[in-house]
Amino acid sequence: MTRRAALGLFLLPMAASAEARPLRIVCLDDGLAETLLMLGVRPVAIADREVWETWVVEPPLPPEIADVGTLLEPNLEFLQQLKPDIILSIPYLDGIKPQLERVAPVKTIGLYTEAGEPYRLAVEATRELARLTRRQAESEALIAATEACFTETRQKLAPLAARPVYIVNFLDPRNVRVYGARSLFQAVFDRIGIRNAWTGETNYWGFSTVGIDGLATASDARLAFLEPMPEGAGGTLTESPVWNAMPFV
């Protein structure tokens, strides 16, 4: 037996142990972190835990998952202490990628591109995360369950499909973020048979910021809004002549 072969036999149990150990993942994007949790994988840390607890909410974030600080300025010293095997990032954070790479290898996964196909990219991202974490069976089950949910929802909402729907996020009592073409919401609307009332321009992430008077473009539209509402916005809206003149109120 050569010395190289003997060394290989010696290292084999260690390699098997490393293979069995779950990856220590720091995830800097809530969408990717949510997908990991749905695959049964817990990252060791995310960015902006408070943002998750305000805007994502479900699934609840396990308390043992650490917070590395803000999205654009994560605590690099704390990151090093966590000793991650990999850092999951998004194209939006490419500006800080060199700093992150000093801590651990960085994997960039994007859902939003100029082509505007976020759902297709979300499916690809799910499979990519599954390959990384060896959860291929879980990922295919998740994708299949999502498609089945679309089919079921489309059937249930068929009686409502005639009227378009605005989907908005209130920024304050006067302004909203309205989602349209190139957004993940648009991709879901297309799959459940709902027309989007917003046909105006959208940005890279598929939304536009407008005053509430900008929602008067479709006389037969309904409106769906995302929670949470800004504090006090509900009461202010009920007193607003502009809001009360909207066709969906």
N, C-alpha and C positions, 0 to 999 in steps of 0.2 A: 504494500500500500504506500502510495506516495505521501509526502508531507501535506501536499495540498488536499488530497482526498481525506486524510485524517482530520485536517482542520475543518473541512466541510462537514464531516460527521459530527464533530464537536459543536459546530454552530447550528446544526439542524434543529435541536430542541429549542434553542433561543429564538430562531426564526419563526418556529411554529407558535411560540408564546407571543411574539410580537404580532403575528397574524391574528391571533385570537383576541388580543386586547382591542377594545373599541378605540377608534380614532378620537383624539382630543381635538374637537372642532370649535373654533371661534367663528361665529357667523355674524356678519355685519349688515345683514339685510333681513327685515322681518318676514318677507315672503319666503325666502329660503329657509329661515328658521322654523316657520310654521310648517313647511313641507317636511323638514326633518322630523319634527314632533309627530306629524301624521304618519311617518314611516317607522315610528317607534325609536327614534334616535334623539338623544338629548345633547345639544351642544354644551360645552363647558361655560360658554359666555356669549352674550350678544351685546349690541350697542343700544343705548337709550332705552333701558328697561321701562322708564316712565312712559315713553311714547307707546310701547307695546301695551301697557296696562290701560292707557287712555284710548288708543285707536284700534288695536287688534283685539284685545280682550279674550277672544276664543281662538284656539284653546288656551286655557290658563297657563301662564308661564311657571314651571316648577321653581320653587324658591331657591333651590341649590344652583340655578343657572346664574352666573355672575354678570355684572354690568361693567363693560370696559370703558364707559364714558360716552361722549357724544359721537355721532356718526362720522363727522368730518375731522374730529380731533380725539380719537381714542387714546386712552392712557397707555402709552407704549411700554412704560416700566411695568405696569400691571400685566400687560399682555405677555411680557417675557416671563413673569412669575408664573403665569398659567401654563407655560410650556406646551403650547398647542402643537399638534402634528400638522395642522393645516388651518388656514384662514380663508373663509368663504367671503368673497366680495362681489361687487357689482361694477359695471363700467363707470357709473357716476363717481366712484371713489378711485378712479385710476390715478388721480393727482397725488394720492398718498400711498400708492402701491409700493414705491421704493422703500418707504419707511416700514411698511408692514412686512416686506420681504426680508428685512433684517431680523425679524422675529421668527418667521416660519414661512414655508411655501404658501403662495397665495393662489387660490383658484377663483377666477372671475367668471360669473354666470349672469348673463343679462336676459331680462324678459322684454325690454323695450328697445326697439330699433326704429330707424326711419321707415322701414317697411311696414311696421305696425301689425305684427302678428303675435301678440302677447300670449294667447292661449296655446298656440302651437309651441312657442318657446317655453311656456310653463310645463307642458308635457315633456319636452326634451330635458328641461332642468330636473324634473322629477326623476327621470330615468338616469340622468347623470349623477344625481345625489345617491340614487339607489346603487349604482355601480361602485361609487366611492365607499359606501357604507355596507355593501353586500346585503341590500334589502330589495333585490329585484322582484321577488314574489310580492312583497308588500306594495311596491310601486305599481305593479301591473294591476293589483287588486284596487288600489286607490284610483287609478285612472279609469278602470272599468266602472267603479262605483260612481264616479263623477259623471261619466257619460250616461249611465242609467238614470242618474238624478236629473240630467238635462231632459232626457226623453220623458220622464214622468212629469216634470214641471211643465214642459211644453203642452202635454195633454191637459193638465189641470188649468193652465192659464189660457187655453184656446178661446174661451168665451170673452176674454178681456183683450184679445190680440188686436182688435180693430182700432183701439185708441193708443197713440204713442205715449211714451213715458219719459219724463226728465228724471235723471238720477243725479242728485246734487249733494254737496257737502257744504253746510253753512260755515262761512268764515267769520261772519258777524251778521247783525240783523239786516244789513243792506247788500251784502255780497256773498256770492256762492262760487264754488268750484263745480262746474257742470261737466259731466263725462260724455264723451262722444267717440268719434272715429279714432282708432288706434289704441283705445283703452281696453283693459281686460273686461270691463263692464259691457262694452260693445260686443266683444266676442261672446260673452254669455248671453246677451240679448239675442244675438243671431241664432244661438243654439236652442233657445227656449221660445222662439217665435214672437218676440216683442219688438216693436218698432221704437227706435230712440227718437224722442222729440227734438233733441239737439242735433242740428245738421250743420252748425257753424264750425269754424276752424278749431282745432285742438293743438296742443303742444306735443312735445316728444313723448310725454307720459299719457297722452290721450285725454287731457282736460283743458278747459278754458275757464278763466276767472272773469265773471261778469256781475253786474248789478242785478238785483232781482227783477228789475224792469226788462232785462234782456231775456226773460223766460216767457215773454208774451208772444212769441213767434208762432206758437201752435195753439189755436183756439180750443181744440178738443183734447189737449194733453192732460195726463195725470202727472203727479209729482211724487217721487220717492226720495227720502233724504236719509243720509247716513248719520247715525249717532256716534259720539255725543254732540248735542247742540251747544254752541257757546253759551255761557252763563247769562241768563236774562233775555236771550234772543227770542224765546217763544212769546213772552209777554209783549216785547217790543213789536214783534211782527203783527200780532193781533190788533195793534193800534195803528199800523202803517196803512195809509190810504193806497200806496202803491201795491203793497202785498194784497190787500183786500180787493184790489181791482184785477188781480190775476185770474184767468179763466178756471184754474184748477182749485181755487179757494172756495 
